[in-house]
Amino acid sequence: MDDLISSGFSKVFAIQALREEGAEVQEMFVFIDRTPDGLAAFEAEQQIKVHYLVSAKEILARASKSD
């Protein structure tokens, strides 16, 4: 679990460290998805499913509607 994901760079280190210790990391949760192009490439590369509460794009869309 983490607050957000943007490039996924810091998540890779955490995933690798857990796997090196024998953990089976298949899923992770973040509150905000800030990835510019979505999570598909990261998920495929890391062989992990990322769940998120809301995307940055959704936040911006809702904020612009409330003006």
CHARMM-style PDB file with segment names, atoms N, HN, CA, C and O in Angstrom:
ATOM      1  N   MET     1       0.855  -1.157   0.000  1.00  0.00      PROA
ATOM      2  CA  MET     1       0.000   0.000   0.000  1.00  0.00      PROA
ATOM      3  C   MET     1       0.908   1.228   0.000  1.00  0.00      PROA
ATOM      4  O   MET     1       1.932   1.271   0.681  1.00  0.00      PROA
ATOM      5  N   ASP     2       0.499   2.220  -0.784  1.00  0.00      PROA
ATOM      6  HN  ASP     2      -0.333   2.185  -1.338  1.00  0.00      PROA
ATOM      7  CA  ASP     2       1.254   3.466  -0.853  1.00  0.00      PROA
ATOM      8  C   ASP     2       0.295   4.597  -1.186  1.00  0.00      PROA
ATOM      9  O   ASP     2      -0.860   4.362  -1.540  1.00  0.00      PROA
ATOM     10  N   ASP     3       0.781   5.814  -1.071  1.00  0.00      PROA
ATOM     11  HN  ASP     3       1.720   6.005  -0.783  1.00  0.00      PROA
ATOM     12  CA  ASP     3      -0.105   6.950  -1.305  1.00  0.00      PROA
ATOM     13  C   ASP     3      -0.413   7.159  -2.779  1.00  0.00      PROA
ATOM     14  O   ASP     3      -1.564   7.403  -3.141  1.00  0.00      PROA
ATOM     15  N   LEU     4       0.605   7.067  -3.637  1.00  0.00      PROA
ATOM     16  HN  LEU     4       1.540   6.869  -3.343  1.00  0.00      PROA
ATOM     17  CA  LEU     4       0.359   7.267  -5.066  1.00  0.00      PROA
ATOM     18  C   LEU     4       1.410   6.567  -5.901  1.00  0.00      PROA
ATOM     19  O   LEU     4       2.439   6.119  -5.395  1.00  0.00      PROA
ATOM     20  N   ILE     5       1.128   6.482  -7.191  1.00  0.00      PROA
ATOM     21  HN  ILE     5       0.291   6.845  -7.602  1.00  0.00      PROA
ATOM     22  CA  ILE     5       2.077   5.938  -8.152  1.00  0.00      PROA
ATOM     23  C   ILE     5       2.118   6.892  -9.328  1.00  0.00      PROA
ATOM     24  O   ILE     5       1.079   7.297  -9.848  1.00  0.00      PROA
ATOM     25  N   SER     6       3.336   7.251  -9.748  1.00  0.00      PROA
ATOM     26  HN  SER     6       4.180   6.922  -9.326  1.00  0.00      PROA
ATOM     27  CA  SER     6       3.467   8.104 -10.936  1.00  0.00      PROA
ATOM     28  C   SER     6       4.257   7.344 -11.995  1.00  0.00      PROA
ATOM     29  O   SER     6       3.676   6.868 -12.970  1.00  0.00      PROA
ATOM     30  N   SER     7       5.556   7.225 -11.823  1.00  0.00      PROA
ATOM     31  HN  SER     7       6.028   7.612 -11.031  1.00  0.00      PROA
ATOM     32  CA  SER     7       6.335   6.441 -12.783  1.00  0.00      PROA
ATOM     33  C   SER     7       6.436   4.981 -12.361  1.00  0.00      PROA
ATOM     34  O   SER     7       6.671   4.101 -13.189  1.00  0.00      PROA
ATOM     35  N   GLY     8       6.259   4.734 -11.075  1.00  0.00      PROA
ATOM     36  HN  GLY     8       6.068   5.449 -10.403  1.00  0.00      PROA
ATOM     37  CA  GLY     8       6.400   3.381 -10.552  1.00  0.00      PROA
ATOM     38  C   GLY     8       7.816   3.048 -10.142  1.00  0.00      PROA
ATOM     39  O   GLY     8       8.082   1.953  -9.646  1.00  0.00      PROA
ATOM     40  N   PHE     9       8.735   3.992 -10.346  1.00  0.00      PROA
ATOM     41  HN  PHE     9       8.519   4.882 -10.749  1.00  0.00      PROA
ATOM     42  CA  PHE     9      10.156   3.756 -10.088  1.00  0.00      PROA
ATOM     43  C   PHE     9      10.414   3.288  -8.658  1.00  0.00      PROA
ATOM     44  O   PHE     9      11.098   2.285  -8.454  1.00  0.00      PROA
ATOM     45  N   SER    10       9.884   3.992  -7.679  1.00  0.00      PROA
ATOM     46  HN  SER    10       9.329   4.807  -7.845  1.00  0.00      PROA
ATOM     47  CA  SER    10      10.127   3.599  -6.282  1.00  0.00      PROA
ATOM     48  C   SER    10       9.426   2.291  -5.934  1.00  0.00      PROA
ATOM     49  O   SER    10       9.882   1.555  -5.059  1.00  0.00      PROA
ATOM     50  N   LYS    11       8.333   2.004  -6.609  1.00  0.00      PROA
ATOM     51  HN  LYS    11       7.963   2.602  -7.320  1.00  0.00      PROA
ATOM     52  CA  LYS    11       7.605   0.759  -6.338  1.00  0.00      PROA
ATOM     53  C   LYS    11       8.406  -0.464  -6.782  1.00  0.00      PROA
ATOM     54  O   LYS    11       8.327  -1.527  -6.166  1.00  0.00      PROA
ATOM     55  N   VAL    12       9.179  -0.300  -7.858  1.00  0.00      PROA
ATOM     56  HN  VAL    12       9.243   0.564  -8.358  1.00  0.00      PROA
ATOM     57  CA  VAL    12       9.985  -1.408  -8.376  1.00  0.00      PROA
ATOM     58  C   VAL    12      10.960  -1.890  -7.308  1.00  0.00      PROA
ATOM     59  O   VAL    12      11.127  -3.095  -7.116  1.00  0.00      PROA
ATOM     60  N   PHE    13      11.604  -0.952  -6.611  1.00  0.00      PROA
ATOM     61  HN  PHE    13      11.468   0.027  -6.767  1.00  0.00      PROA
ATOM     62  CA  PHE    13      12.549  -1.330  -5.563  1.00  0.00      PROA
ATOM     63  C   PHE    13      11.855  -2.083  -4.433  1.00  0.00      PROA
ATOM     64  O   PHE    13      12.388  -3.071  -3.927  1.00  0.00      PROA
ATOM     65  N   ALA    14      10.691  -1.632  -4.042  1.00  0.00      PROA
ATOM     66  HN  ALA    14      10.258  -0.830  -4.453  1.00  0.00      PROA
ATOM     67  CA  ALA    14       9.945  -2.306  -2.976  1.00  0.00      PROA
ATOM     68  C   ALA    14       9.518  -3.702  -3.409  1.00  0.00      PROA
ATOM     69  O   ALA    14       9.643  -4.659  -2.645  1.00  0.00      PROA
ATOM     70  N   ILE    15       9.018  -3.817  -4.624  1.00  0.00      PROA
ATOM     71  HN  ILE    15       8.916  -3.039  -5.244  1.00  0.00      PROA
ATOM     72  CA  ILE    15       8.586  -5.114  -5.150  1.00  0.00      PROA
ATOM     73  C   ILE    15       9.764  -6.077  -5.210  1.00  0.00      PROA
ATOM     74  O   ILE    15       9.656  -7.229  -4.788  1.00  0.00      PROA
ATOM     75  N   GLN    16      10.895  -5.599  -5.737  1.00  0.00      PROA
ATOM     76  HN  GLN    16      10.983  -4.664  -6.080  1.00  0.00      PROA
ATOM     77  CA  GLN    16      12.084  -6.451  -5.843  1.00  0.00      PROA
ATOM     78  C   GLN    16      12.579  -6.890  -4.471  1.00  0.00      PROA
ATOM     79  O   GLN    16      12.935  -8.053  -4.281  1.00  0.00      PROA
ATOM     80  N   ALA    17      12.603  -5.961  -3.512  1.00  0.00      PROA
ATOM     81  HN  ALA    17      12.314  -5.016  -3.667  1.00  0.00      PROA
ATOM     82  CA  ALA    17      13.071  -6.293  -2.164  1.00  0.00      PROA
ATOM     83  C   ALA    17      12.184  -7.355  -1.523  1.00  0.00      PROA
ATOM     84  O   ALA    17      12.682  -8.297  -0.906  1.00  0.00      PROA
ATOM     85  N   LEU    18      10.889  -7.204  -1.670  1.00  0.00      PROA
ATOM     86  HN  LEU    18      10.485  -6.440  -2.171  1.00  0.00      PROA
ATOM     87  CA  LEU    18       9.965  -8.195  -1.116  1.00  0.00      PROA
ATOM     88  C   LEU    18      10.145  -9.555  -1.775  1.00  0.00      PROA
ATOM     89  O   LEU    18      10.157 -10.583  -1.096  1.00  0.00      PROA
ATOM     90  N   ARG    19      10.283  -9.561  -3.085  1.00  0.00      PROA
ATOM     91  HN  ARG    19      10.273  -8.727  -3.636  1.00  0.00      PROA
ATOM     92  CA  ARG    19      10.454 -10.827  -3.804  1.00  0.00      PROA
ATOM     93  C   ARG    19      11.777 -11.496  -3.461  1.00  0.00      PROA
ATOM     94  O   ARG    19      11.848 -12.722  -3.384  1.00  0.00      PROA
ATOM     95  N   GLU    20      12.829 -10.702  -3.254  1.00  0.00      PROA
ATOM     96  HN  GLU    20      12.771  -9.706  -3.317  1.00  0.00      PROA
ATOM     97  CA  GLU    20      14.125 -11.270  -2.865  1.00  0.00      PROA
ATOM     98  C   GLU    20      14.054 -11.956  -1.505  1.00  0.00      PROA
ATOM     99  O   GLU    20      14.826 -12.872  -1.224  1.00  0.00      PROA
ATOM    100  N   GLU    21      13.134 -11.513  -0.671  1.00  0.00      PROA
ATOM    101  HN  GLU    21      12.506 -10.768  -0.898  1.00  0.00      PROA
ATOM    102  CA  GLU    21      12.950 -12.125   0.649  1.00  0.00      PROA
ATOM    103  C   GLU    21      11.949 -13.276   0.619  1.00  0.00      PROA
ATOM    104  O   GLU    21      11.602 -13.839   1.657  1.00  0.00      PROA
ATOM    105  N   GLY    22      11.491 -13.619  -0.581  1.00  0.00      PROA
ATOM    106  HN  GLY    22      11.773 -13.162  -1.425  1.00  0.00      PROA
ATOM    107  CA  GLY    22      10.605 -14.764  -0.729  1.00  0.00      PROA
ATOM    108  C   GLY    22       9.121 -14.444  -0.776  1.00  0.00      PROA
ATOM    109  O   GLY    22       8.296 -15.353  -0.861  1.00  0.00      PROA
ATOM    110  N   ALA    23       8.773 -13.171  -0.722  1.00  0.00      PROA
ATOM    111  HN  ALA    23       9.444 -12.432  -0.653  1.00  0.00      PROA
ATOM    112  CA  ALA    23       7.357 -12.797  -0.767  1.00  0.00      PROA
ATOM    113  C   ALA    23       6.806 -12.974  -2.176  1.00  0.00      PROA
ATOM    114  O   ALA    23       7.508 -12.764  -3.165  1.00  0.00      PROA
ATOM    115  N   GLU    24       5.566 -13.356  -2.247  1.00  0.00      PROA
ATOM    116  HN  GLU    24       4.995 -13.527  -1.443  1.00  0.00      PROA
ATOM    117  CA  GLU    24       4.873 -13.479  -3.528  1.00  0.00      PROA
ATOM    118  C   GLU    24       4.027 -12.220  -3.714  1.00  0.00      PROA
ATOM    119  O   GLU    24       2.921 -12.118  -3.184  1.00  0.00      PROA
ATOM    120  N   VAL    25       4.558 -11.272  -4.467  1.00  0.00      PROA
ATOM    121  HN  VAL    25       5.457 -11.354  -4.897  1.00  0.00      PROA
ATOM    122  CA  VAL    25       3.894  -9.980  -4.657  1.00  0.00      PROA
ATOM    123  C   VAL    25       3.093 -10.040  -5.950  1.00  0.00      PROA
ATOM    124  O   VAL    25       3.663 -10.081  -7.041  1.00  0.00      PROA
ATOM    125  N   GLN    26       1.778 -10.043  -5.824  1.00  0.00      PROA
ATOM    126  HN  GLN    26       1.315 -10.009  -4.938  1.00  0.00      PROA
ATOM    127  CA  GLN    26       0.905 -10.124  -6.990  1.00  0.00      PROA
ATOM    128  C   GLN    26       0.042  -8.887  -7.165  1.00  0.00      PROA
ATOM    129  O   GLN    26      -0.411  -8.594  -8.272  1.00  0.00      PROA
ATOM    130  N   GLU    27      -0.189  -8.161  -6.081  1.00  0.00      PROA
ATOM    131  HN  GLU    27       0.179  -8.399  -5.182  1.00  0.00      PROA
ATOM    132  CA  GLU    27      -1.068  -6.996  -6.137  1.00  0.00      PROA
ATOM    133  C   GLU    27      -0.541  -5.910  -5.210  1.00  0.00      PROA
ATOM    134  O   GLU    27       0.174  -6.181  -4.246  1.00  0.00      PROA
ATOM    135  N   MET    28      -0.914  -4.675  -5.529  1.00  0.00      PROA
ATOM    136  HN  MET    28      -1.496  -4.455  -6.312  1.00  0.00      PROA
ATOM    137  CA  MET    28      -0.613  -3.557  -4.639  1.00  0.00      PROA
ATOM    138  C   MET    28      -1.743  -2.546  -4.726  1.00  0.00      PROA
ATOM    139  O   MET    28      -2.502  -2.531  -5.695  1.00  0.00      PROA
ATOM    140  N   PHE    29      -1.849  -1.701  -3.704  1.00  0.00      PROA
ATOM    141  HN  PHE    29      -1.233  -1.713  -2.917  1.00  0.00      PROA
ATOM    142  CA  PHE    29      -2.891  -0.683  -3.661  1.00  0.00      PROA
ATOM    143  C   PHE    29      -2.256   0.677  -3.456  1.00  0.00      PROA
ATOM    144  O   PHE    29      -1.368   0.841  -2.620  1.00  0.00      PROA
ATOM    145  N   VAL    30      -2.720   1.655  -4.228  1.00  0.00      PROA
ATOM    146  HN  VAL    30      -3.442   1.521  -4.907  1.00  0.00      PROA
ATOM    147  CA  VAL    30      -2.334   3.050  -4.032  1.00  0.00      PROA
ATOM    148  C   VAL    30      -3.610   3.881  -3.995  1.00  0.00      PROA
ATOM    149  O   VAL    30      -4.630   3.501  -4.569  1.00  0.00      PROA
ATOM    150  N   PHE    31      -3.540   4.994  -3.326  1.00  0.00      PROA
ATOM    151  HN  PHE    31      -2.711   5.303  -2.859  1.00  0.00      PROA
ATOM    152  CA  PHE    31      -4.717   5.860  -3.264  1.00  0.00      PROA
ATOM    153  C   PHE    31      -4.918   6.622  -4.570  1.00  0.00      PROA
ATOM    154  O   PHE    31      -6.042   6.747  -5.054  1.00  0.00      PROA
ATOM    155  N   ILE    32      -3.811   7.137  -5.145  1.00  0.00      PROA
ATOM    156  HN  ILE    32      -2.898   7.035  -4.751  1.00  0.00      PROA
ATOM    157  CA  ILE    32      -3.922   7.951  -6.359  1.00  0.00      PROA
ATOM    158  C   ILE    32      -3.013   7.405  -7.452  1.00  0.00      PROA
ATOM    159  O   ILE    32      -1.822   7.182  -7.233  1.00  0.00      PROA
ATOM    160  N   ASP    33      -3.587   7.194  -8.622  1.00  0.00      PROA
ATOM    161  HN  ASP    33      -4.554   7.376  -8.799  1.00  0.00      PROA
ATOM    162  CA  ASP    33      -2.836   6.799  -9.820  1.00  0.00      PROA
ATOM    163  C   ASP    33      -2.482   8.074 -10.580  1.00  0.00      PROA
ATOM    164  O   ASP    33      -3.356   8.729 -11.148  1.00  0.00      PROA
ATOM    165  N   ARG    34      -1.193   8.420 -10.587  1.00  0.00      PROA
ATOM    166  HN  ARG    34      -0.483   7.887 -10.126  1.00  0.00      PROA
ATOM    167  CA  ARG    34      -0.728   9.602 -11.314  1.00  0.00      PROA
ATOM    168  C   ARG    34       0.006   9.225 -12.597  1.00  0.00      PROA
ATOM    169  O   ARG    34       0.647  10.080 -13.208  1.00  0.00      PROA
ATOM    170  N   THR    35      -0.074   7.975 -13.014  1.00  0.00      PROA
ATOM    171  HN  THR    35      -0.595   7.280 -12.518  1.00  0.00      PROA
ATOM    172  CA  THR    35       0.633   7.567 -14.227  1.00  0.00      PROA
ATOM    173  C   THR    35       0.041   8.286 -15.432  1.00  0.00      PROA
ATOM    174  O   THR    35      -1.179   8.354 -15.581  1.00  0.00      PROA
ATOM    175  N   PRO    36       0.907   8.827 -16.295  1.00  0.00      PROA
ATOM    176  CA  PRO    36       0.397   9.588 -17.442  1.00  0.00      PROA
ATOM    177  C   PRO    36      -0.327   8.731 -18.476  1.00  0.00      PROA
ATOM    178  O   PRO    36      -1.270   9.198 -19.115  1.00  0.00      PROA
ATOM    179  N   ASP    37       0.105   7.487 -18.644  1.00  0.00      PROA
ATOM    180  HN  ASP    37       0.871   7.108 -18.125  1.00  0.00      PROA
ATOM    181  CA  ASP    37      -0.464   6.633 -19.691  1.00  0.00      PROA
ATOM    182  C   ASP    37      -1.149   5.391 -19.148  1.00  0.00      PROA
ATOM    183  O   ASP    37      -1.365   4.430 -19.888  1.00  0.00      PROA
ATOM    184  N   GLY    38      -1.491   5.395 -17.883  1.00  0.00      PROA
ATOM    185  HN  GLY    38      -1.316   6.175 -17.282  1.00  0.00      PROA
ATOM    186  CA  GLY    38      -2.142   4.233 -17.300  1.00  0.00      PROA
ATOM    187  C   GLY    38      -1.147   3.238 -16.741  1.00  0.00      PROA
ATOM    188  O   GLY    38       0.065   3.417 -16.855  1.00  0.00      PROA
ATOM    189  N   LEU    39      -1.664   2.208 -16.148  1.00  0.00      PROA
ATOM    190  HN  LEU    39      -2.649   2.063 -16.055  1.00  0.00      PROA
ATOM    191  CA  LEU    39      -0.851   1.246 -15.412  1.00  0.00      PROA
ATOM    192  C   LEU    39      -0.506  -0.020 -16.182  1.00  0.00      PROA
ATOM    193  O   LEU    39       0.252  -0.850 -15.679  1.00  0.00      PROA
ATOM    194  N   ALA    40      -1.031  -0.189 -17.371  1.00  0.00      PROA
ATOM    195  HN  ALA    40      -1.646   0.485 -17.779  1.00  0.00      PROA
ATOM    196  CA  ALA    40      -0.878  -1.458 -18.096  1.00  0.00      PROA
ATOM    197  C   ALA    40       0.579  -1.855 -18.301  1.00  0.00      PROA
ATOM    198  O   ALA    40       0.941  -3.007 -18.063  1.00  0.00      PROA
ATOM    199  N   ALA    41       1.411  -0.931 -18.732  1.00  0.00      PROA
ATOM    200  HN  ALA    41       1.117   0.005 -18.925  1.00  0.00      PROA
ATOM    201  CA  ALA    41       2.820  -1.255 -18.989  1.00  0.00      PROA
ATOM    202  C   ALA    41       3.537  -1.630 -17.695  1.00  0.00      PROA
ATOM    203  O   ALA    41       4.292  -2.602 -17.661  1.00  0.00      PROA
ATOM    204  N   PHE    42       3.304  -0.866 -16.639  1.00  0.00      PROA
ATOM    205  HN  PHE    42       2.691  -0.077 -16.666  1.00  0.00      PROA
ATOM    206  CA  PHE    42       3.923  -1.160 -15.342  1.00  0.00      PROA
ATOM    207  C   PHE    42       3.480  -2.525 -14.834  1.00  0.00      PROA
ATOM    208  O   PHE    42       4.300  -3.318 -14.373  1.00  0.00      PROA
ATOM    209  N   GLU    43       2.184  -2.795 -14.920  1.00  0.00      PROA
ATOM    210  HN  GLU    43       1.517  -2.150 -15.295  1.00  0.00      PROA
ATOM    211  CA  GLU    43       1.651  -4.070 -14.451  1.00  0.00      PROA
ATOM    212  C   GLU    43       2.244  -5.241 -15.230  1.00  0.00      PROA
ATOM    213  O   GLU    43       2.588  -6.267 -14.644  1.00  0.00      PROA
ATOM    214  N   ALA    44       2.364  -5.092 -16.534  1.00  0.00      PROA
ATOM    215  HN  ALA    44       2.086  -4.258 -17.010  1.00  0.00      PROA
ATOM    216  CA  ALA    44       2.925  -6.169 -17.355  1.00  0.00      PROA
ATOM    217  C   ALA    44       4.400  -6.382 -17.036  1.00  0.00      PROA
ATOM    218  O   ALA    44       4.858  -7.517 -16.902  1.00  0.00      PROA
ATOM    219  N   GLU    45       5.128  -5.297 -16.918  1.00  0.00      PROA
ATOM    220  HN  GLU    45       4.756  -4.375 -17.026  1.00  0.00      PROA
ATOM    221  CA  GLU    45       6.567  -5.385 -16.654  1.00  0.00      PROA
ATOM    222  C   GLU    45       6.855  -5.998 -15.285  1.00  0.00      PROA
ATOM    223  O   GLU    45       7.773  -6.806 -15.145  1.00  0.00      PROA
ATOM    224  N   GLN    46       6.081  -5.620 -14.287  1.00  0.00      PROA
ATOM    225  HN  GLN    46       5.335  -4.963 -14.401  1.00  0.00      PROA
ATOM    226  CA  GLN    46       6.309  -6.095 -12.919  1.00  0.00      PROA
ATOM    227  C   GLN    46       5.484  -7.331 -12.562  1.00  0.00      PROA
ATOM    228  O   GLN    46       5.622  -7.882 -11.470  1.00  0.00      PROA
ATOM    229  N   GLN    47       4.638  -7.757 -13.475  1.00  0.00      PROA
ATOM    230  HN  GLN    47       4.526  -7.309 -14.362  1.00  0.00      PROA
ATOM    231  CA  GLN    47       3.756  -8.908 -13.246  1.00  0.00      PROA
ATOM    232  C   GLN    47       2.982  -8.737 -11.937  1.00  0.00      PROA
ATOM    233  O   GLN    47       3.029  -9.581 -11.042  1.00  0.00      PROA
ATOM    234  N   ILE    48       2.269  -7.609 -11.866  1.00  0.00      PROA
ATOM    235  HN  ILE    48       2.231  -6.924 -12.594  1.00  0.00      PROA
ATOM    236  CA  ILE    48       1.544  -7.244 -10.663  1.00  0.00      PROA
ATOM    237  C   ILE    48       0.279  -6.492 -11.057  1.00  0.00      PROA
ATOM    238  O   ILE    48       0.263  -5.802 -12.076  1.00  0.00      PROA
ATOM    239  N   LYS    49      -0.758  -6.614 -10.279  1.00  0.00      PROA
ATOM    240  HN  LYS    49      -0.745  -7.175  -9.451  1.00  0.00      PROA
ATOM    241  CA  LYS    49      -1.998  -5.867 -10.493  1.00  0.00      PROA
ATOM    242  C   LYS    49      -2.019  -4.701  -9.508  1.00  0.00      PROA
ATOM    243  O   LYS    49      -1.867  -4.894  -8.301  1.00  0.00      PROA
ATOM    244  N   VAL    50      -2.209  -3.496 -10.030  1.00  0.00      PROA
ATOM    245  HN  VAL    50      -2.332  -3.340 -11.010  1.00  0.00      PROA
ATOM    246  CA  VAL    50      -2.269  -2.308  -9.183  1.00  0.00      PROA
ATOM    247  C   VAL    50      -3.720  -1.851  -9.066  1.00  0.00      PROA
ATOM    248  O   VAL    50      -4.399  -1.625 -10.068  1.00  0.00      PROA
ATOM    249  N   HSD    51      -4.173  -1.722  -7.842  1.00  0.00      PROA
ATOM    250  HN  HSD    51      -3.621  -1.905  -7.029  1.00  0.00      PROA
ATOM    251  CA  HSD    51      -5.507  -1.209  -7.560  1.00  0.00      PROA
ATOM    252  C   HSD    51      -5.349   0.217  -7.048  1.00  0.00      PROA
ATOM    253  O   HSD    51      -4.397   0.520  -6.327  1.00  0.00      PROA
ATOM    254  N   TYR    52      -6.283   1.096  -7.421  1.00  0.00      PROA
ATOM    255  HN  TYR    52      -7.056   0.850  -8.006  1.00  0.00      PROA
ATOM    256  CA  TYR    52      -6.204   2.473  -6.938  1.00  0.00      PROA
ATOM    257  C   TYR    52      -7.594   2.995  -6.630  1.00  0.00      PROA
ATOM    258  O   TYR    52      -8.594   2.513  -7.164  1.00  0.00      PROA
ATOM    259  N   LEU    53      -7.634   3.990  -5.759  1.00  0.00      PROA
ATOM    260  HN  LEU    53      -6.822   4.382  -5.326  1.00  0.00      PROA
ATOM    261  CA  LEU    53      -8.894   4.598  -5.355  1.00  0.00      PROA
ATOM    262  C   LEU    53      -9.388   5.584  -6.400  1.00  0.00      PROA
ATOM    263  O   LEU    53     -10.570   5.582  -6.743  1.00  0.00      PROA
ATOM    264  N   VAL    54      -8.498   6.426  -6.908  1.00  0.00      PROA
ATOM    265  HN  VAL    54      -7.538   6.427  -6.629  1.00  0.00      PROA
ATOM    266  CA  VAL    54      -8.868   7.449  -7.881  1.00  0.00      PROA
ATOM    267  C   VAL    54      -7.632   7.801  -8.714  1.00  0.00      PROA
ATOM    268  O   VAL    54      -6.502   7.692  -8.238  1.00  0.00      PROA
ATOM    269  N   SER    55      -7.855   8.218  -9.941  1.00  0.00      PROA
ATOM    270  HN  SER    55      -8.772   8.306 -10.328  1.00  0.00      PROA
ATOM    271  CA  SER    55      -6.734   8.653 -10.776  1.00  0.00      PROA
ATOM    272  C   SER    55      -6.628  10.170 -10.736  1.00  0.00      PROA
ATOM    273  O   SER    55      -7.606  10.863 -10.455  1.00  0.00      PROA
ATOM    274  N   ALA    56      -5.452  10.674 -11.013  1.00  0.00      PROA
ATOM    275  HN  ALA    56      -4.658  10.111 -11.241  1.00  0.00      PROA
ATOM    276  CA  ALA    56      -5.249  12.126 -11.068  1.00  0.00      PROA
ATOM    277  C   ALA    56      -6.132  12.739 -12.146  1.00  0.00      PROA
ATOM    278  O   ALA    56      -6.638  13.848 -11.977  1.00  0.00      PROA
ATOM    279  N   LYS    57      -6.318  12.032 -13.242  1.00  0.00      PROA
ATOM    280  HN  LYS    57      -5.906  11.131 -13.379  1.00  0.00      PROA
ATOM    281  CA  LYS    57      -7.184  12.528 -14.316  1.00  0.00      PROA
ATOM    282  C   LYS    57      -8.620  12.700 -13.822  1.00  0.00      PROA
ATOM    283  O   LYS    57      -9.287  13.674 -14.171  1.00  0.00      PROA
ATOM    284  N   GLU    58      -9.097  11.747 -13.004  1.00  0.00      PROA
ATOM    285  HN  GLU    58      -8.555  10.955 -12.721  1.00  0.00      PROA
ATOM    286  CA  GLU    58     -10.451  11.844 -12.450  1.00  0.00      PROA
ATOM    287  C   GLU    58     -10.570  13.028 -11.487  1.00  0.00      PROA
ATOM    288  O   GLU    58     -11.582  13.728 -11.478  1.00  0.00      PROA
ATOM    289  N   ILE    59      -9.542  13.243 -10.689  1.00  0.00      PROA
ATOM    290  HN  ILE    59      -8.720  12.674 -10.696  1.00  0.00      PROA
ATOM    291  CA  ILE    59      -9.548  14.371  -9.756  1.00  0.00      PROA
ATOM    292  C   ILE    59      -9.627  15.686 -10.516  1.00  0.00      PROA
ATOM    293  O   ILE    59     -10.420  16.562 -10.171  1.00  0.00      PROA
ATOM    294  N   LEU    60      -8.803  15.823 -11.551  1.00  0.00      PROA
ATOM    295  HN  LEU    60      -8.159  15.111 -11.831  1.00  0.00      PROA
ATOM    296  CA  LEU    60      -8.800  17.059 -12.343  1.00  0.00      PROA
ATOM    297  C   LEU    60     -10.128  17.268 -13.062  1.00  0.00      PROA
ATOM    298  O   LEU    60     -10.622  18.392 -13.143  1.00  0.00      PROA
ATOM    299  N   ALA    61     -10.702  16.194 -13.579  1.00  0.00      PROA
ATOM    300  HN  ALA    61     -10.300  15.281 -13.513  1.00  0.00      PROA
ATOM    301  CA  ALA    61     -11.985  16.306 -14.278  1.00  0.00      PROA
ATOM    302  C   ALA    61     -13.085  16.766 -13.321  1.00  0.00      PROA
ATOM    303  O   ALA    61     -13.898  17.622 -13.669  1.00  0.00      PROA
ATOM    304  N   ARG    62     -13.109  16.201 -12.131  1.00  0.00      PROA
ATOM    305  HN  ARG    62     -12.449  15.505 -11.848  1.00  0.00      PROA
ATOM    306  CA  ARG    62     -14.121  16.591 -11.144  1.00  0.00      PROA
ATOM    307  C   ARG    62     -13.907  18.026 -10.672  1.00  0.00      PROA
ATOM    308  O   ARG    62     -14.866  18.767 -10.458  1.00  0.00      PROA
ATOM    309  N   ALA    63     -12.654  18.409 -10.513  1.00  0.00      PROA
ATOM    310  HN  ALA    63     -11.874  17.807 -10.687  1.00  0.00      PROA
ATOM    311  CA  ALA    63     -12.351  19.775 -10.067  1.00  0.00      PROA
ATOM    312  C   ALA    63     -12.777  20.798 -11.107  1.00  0.00      PROA
ATOM    313  O   ALA    63     -13.279  21.867 -10.761  1.00  0.00      PROA
ATOM    314  N   SER    64     -12.579  20.475 -12.380  1.00  0.00      PROA
ATOM    315  HN  SER    64     -12.171  19.606 -12.661  1.00  0.00      PROA
ATOM    316  CA  SER    64     -12.953  21.430 -13.430  1.00  0.00      PROA
ATOM    317  C   SER    64     -14.473  21.543 -13.573  1.00  0.00      PROA
ATOM    318  O   SER    64     -14.974  22.582 -14.002  1.00  0.00      PROA
ATOM    319  N   LYS    65     -15.201  20.502 -13.224  1.00  0.00      PROA
ATOM    320  HN  LYS    65     -14.794  19.658 -12.875  1.00  0.00      PROA
ATOM    321  CA  LYS    65     -16.667  20.539 -13.287  1.00  0.00      PROA
ATOM    322  C   LYS    65     -17.269  21.333 -12.135  1.00  0.00      PROA
ATOM    323  O   LYS    65     -18.394  21.823 -12.239  1.00  0.00      PROA
ATOM    324  N   SER    66     -16.532  21.462 -11.046  1.00  0.00      PROA
ATOM    325  HN  SER    66     -15.619  21.064 -10.962  1.00  0.00      PROA
ATOM    326  CA  SER    66     -17.086  22.147  -9.875  1.00  0.00      PROA
ATOM    327  C   SER    66     -16.923  23.661  -9.943  1.00  0.00      PROA
ATOM    328  O   SER    66     -17.363  24.362  -9.033  1.00  0.00      PROA
ATOM    329  N   ASP    67     -16.306  24.177 -10.992  1.00  0.00      PROA
ATOM    330  HN  ASP    67     -15.948  23.607 -11.731  1.00  0.00      PROA
ATOM    331  CA  ASP    67     -16.143  25.639 -11.139  1.00  0.00      PROA
ATOM    332  C   ASP    67     -17.416  26.308 -11.522  1.00  0.00      PROA
ATOM    333  OT1 ASP    67     -17.448  27.528 -11.684  1.00  0.00      PROA
TER     334      ASP     67
END
